[in-house]
Structures are given as C-alpha cells and as structure tokens.
C-alpha cells in the first residue's frame, strides 16, 4: 500500500475513533437524565445496573437484526465461538460495569473519571506485550501522558487534593478499567475470525442480559416509562450499537494503541456535552 493510501486510512480511523468517543461522551448527560426520568436514586446501584443492562441488551439485539437484514450468518456459530462470545460479553459488559458502578458508589464522579482513564494505559501496555507490531514508543507514552493530563484538567476540582484511595471506590474503578482493556484486546482477537457486527451484537446482548438478571436479582427495578424516557432509552440503544460496532471494526483493522488512545476524548466530550445539555459547570 502506498503512502497516500496509508495516510488516508489513518485519517478515516482517527475520524471514526473520534466519532465513537463523541457518542460515548454524549452518554454522560444521557445517563444522568435517564436516572432522573426513570426515578433512579443516586445510591440505587442495582437499579442502575438494570438500566444499563436494558441499554446493552436492546443495542445488541438491534445489531443482530441489522446483521440479519444484511443476510449475515448470525446463527452459524460453533460451540467454541459461543463460549468465546459468552466470555467476552460477561467480562467486557457485565463484570466491567458492575465493578464500575459499585466503585462509583464509593467515590466521587471526578475521581472515577480520572481512575477510569487508566484503561487507556492498560490497553497500550497489554498490546505492547501481546502484539509485536504494537510496541510502546515515545509518541505513545507522550500521547498517554498528555491525554491523562487533559482528563485531570477537565475534571479538576478540590476533590483531587484528597488522596484517599479505597478498594471499593477508586480500586474497583481501576479494576473495571483493566477488565475493559483486557476484554477489548480479547475482542480484537475474536474479530479476526468473526464478523464485527455479529460479534458486537452477541457481546452486548449476552452482557446486557447478565446485567439485567444481576440487577433484578439484587433488588433493582426500572419504572417511569414515559414517551420522554423511552425516547432517551432509544437514543442510548442507538448510540451504543453504533459506537460499539464501529469500535469493533476499528480494532479489527488497526493497532490497539492507535485506537484506544482516543478514549481520553470521552471525558472531555462528556464534560462539554454535560455543560451544554445539563447546564453543569
């Protein structure tokens, strides 16, 4: 492939990665609005898990319907692939989100945003040891440090001066970030042998169903369905299906370090969009 083609491909990858982060950033104000519309209390973690579970379950189902409409073989899976999809769905969606929501209940939103950003470091480091063509270099290290500094700047508040660290709070958020990073690399490996849309559809459906069952099993509920709250849920389903499917395609054809570094844009977009739509500082 000649240099202009490689340059064009990278520009497309950068634009798509930025779009994914913009969509995920928009989920910050959407989730906050959803808690209000569905009458979910701040400390009601089980109901938050149910809310997240339905979002991912419907997003996965939508992707599978889309794949079916494109005549993609969504049912031609052997037992080994079914097991791999179950592992990916439970880790990347279910376990990761449970750790994140529990951690969020025991720390501040500011700290959780910063701790969650460590996931990019994990992805770059894991890719360095797993893929020979995705080694660490000076540019990657500088990019990670600058991105992390940007996340701290966006989330700066007096809370950052409190250096308390608890396992159930900041620790669980970091564990969630590590699980997501490891599962992302595992998903990249699976995408080499499976259609990205089908892979993402099953992953979200399985993970979402596990979250719904876990949420209801621990006392969670989801009420307050109105035209406005249903429309918000529909938007979150659409953004999840589109962003996760596109991200899976990006990871399939690009290096992990090239794509995951864009995750630092998520809290930036989240802060800006929360200021625009929620009137936050």
N, C-alpha and C positions, 0 to 999 in steps of 0.2 A: 504494500500500500504506500502511495507517495505521500510526501509531507503535507500538501494541502488537504488531502483526504483525512489524514490523521488529525489535523488541526480542526477541521470541520466536525469530525466525530466528537472530539473533546468539547467543542463549543455546545453541541447538542446535549451531551451528557451533563455539562455544567448547568445548562438551562433547565433540563428535566429535574436534576437534583434540587435546584433552587425552587422549582415549582412544587416538588414534594414537600420541602421544608415549609414553604408558604402555606400549603394546605394543612400540614400538621400544626403549624403555628396558629392557624385560624381555629383549631380545635380548643385552644386555651379559653378564649371567650365563649366559645360554643358550649364547652363542658360546664363552665361557671353558670351560664344562662340555663343550661339543662338542669342543673341542681335546683335552681330556683323554680323553674317551670314544673318539674316533677316532684317538687317539695321534698327534696333530699337534704337532711340536716348535715351540717359540717362534719360531725363526728360519726355519721352513719356509714361506716365503711362497707358493710355487707350490701346495702342498697346501691352504693356507688359501684360495687363490683357487678351487680345485676345490670345496672345502667350501661356499663362498659361491655358486658357480655352480650347484650342485645345488639349493641352497635356493631360489634365484630361478627356476631352470628349472621346478621342480616347482610353485612358487607360481603362476607364470604359467599352466602347464598346468591347474592346478586352477581358476583363474579362467575360462579359456576353456571348460572343461567346465561350469562353473556358468552361463556365458552361453549355452552351447548348450542346457542344460536349461531355460533361460528362453525358448528359441526366439529368441534374438537372432542377427542375421545376422553371424556371425563370419567368413564367407568372402566377403562382398561388399565386397571392397577393390580399389580400382583401383591401378595401378602407382605413382601418386603417393603414395597413402596407405601403400603397402608401403614405399616409400623413406623416408617420414617416420617410420614406426614403427621401421625399422631404425636410423635416425639417433638416435632417442630412446632405444632400447634399448641401443645401443652406448655412447652418451655417459652417460646417467643411471645405468646399472647397471654396464656393463663398465669403461669407461675410468676413471670416477669411483672405483670400488672398487680398481682396480689402483693408481692414484695413492695412494689412502688406505692400502692395505696395505703398499706399498713405503715410504711415508713413516713409517708406524707402526714399521717395522723399524729405522728410523734415528733415532727419537726416543722419548721416554718416553710412556707412556699418559696421564699428566697433561697434558703439553703438547699431545698430539694431540687430547685432548678440548676443550681451550681453542681451539686453532687451527681445529678443525672447526666450532666455534660461530660462526666468522666467516661461515659460509654464510648465516646469517640476515641479516647486514648486506648481503651481496651481493644477496640476494633483494629486500630493501627498496629498495636503491639502483637495481637494474635495473628494478624495477617503476615506480619514480619516472620514469625516462626513457622507458619503453615505453608505460605506460598513463596517460592523462590523468586518470583518476578515482582513481589510486592514488598521489598525490603524497606526498612527505615532509612531516611536520608535527612540531610539538614533542612531541606524545604518542608518536609512533612512535620518534623519536630517544631520548626518555627511556626508553621501553619496551625498546629495544635495549640501551641502556647498562646499565639495571638488570638485564636478563636476562644480559648478558655478565658483569656483576659477580657474579651468582649462580653462574654456571658456574665462575668463578675461585674463589669461596668454597668450593664443593663439592669442587673438585679441588685445593685449596690444599695445598702440600707444599714442602719445601725446594728441590725441583727448579725451582720457579718463580723462585727467586733466581738461577738460571743463565740468562743472557740470550743464550746462544749460539743462532744461527739458521743452519741449513744448508738448502741447496736440496733435497737428497734426503730430509731429515727433515721439519722444520716446513714447508718450502716446498712439498713435494708434498702435504701435508695441506691446506694453504690452497688449492692448485690444485684438489684434489679437491672442496673446499667450493664453489669458484667454478663448476666444471663442473656440480655438482649444482644449484646455484642457477639457472644459465642453462638447463639442461635442464628444470628444473621449470617455468619460465616458457614454454619451448617446448611442453612437455606441456600446459600450460593452454590454449595456442592451439589445439592439436590436439583437445583435449576439446570444443571448441565445434562440431566437425564430426563427432565420432565418439563412440560410447557409451563411457562412462568405464571400465566393467568390461572391455570388449573391448580398449580402448586399453591398460589396465594389464596385462591378460593377455599381449598380444603383446609389450609393452615388457619385461616381466620374463622371458618365455620367450627372446626374442632376446638380451637382455643376459646372462641366465644361461647360455645355450648358448655364447656367446662367452667367458664366464669359464671354463667347463669346458674348452673347447678350449685356451684360453691357459694354464690351469693344468697340464693334462696335457702340453701342448707344451713347457713349461719344466721338466718333471720332477716334477710334483706327483702325488700318489696319495691315495686315500681308502680306508682299510681300517678294520677294527674294528667292523664292523656287528654289533650285538647287539640284543636286544629293547629295552634301555635307550637305546642310541644312536639306534636307528631311531625310537623314540618321541620323542626330543628333536628329531630332524630333522623329524618330522611336525609338532611344535609350531611350529618355526621356519617351516615352509612355511605353516602356517595363519596365523600372526601376520603374515607378510609379505604374503600375499594379501589378508587383511582390511584391514590398515593402509594398504597402498599403494592399494587400490581406493577406500577411504573418503577418503583424502587427495586422490586424483584428483577425486572428486566435490566435495569442499570447494573445491578450486582452481577448478573449473569454474563454481561459483555464487557465489564470494566473491572479494574482492580479495586479491592475493598478500600484501600487507603485513599484512592482518588474520590470515591463516592461518599464515604462516611464522614469525612471532614466537613462536609456541608451541614451536618447535623447541628453544628454550632449556630446556624442561622435560625433554628427552630425557636429558641427562647427570645431571640431578637424580634422575629415576626410576631411571636406571641405577645410580647410586651407592647409593640406598636399597635397591633390589632385590638388588644385589650384597652389601650388608651382611646382608640377611635370608637369602638363599639360599646365599651362599658364605662367610659369616662374615667378610667383609672389614671393614676399619675404616671 
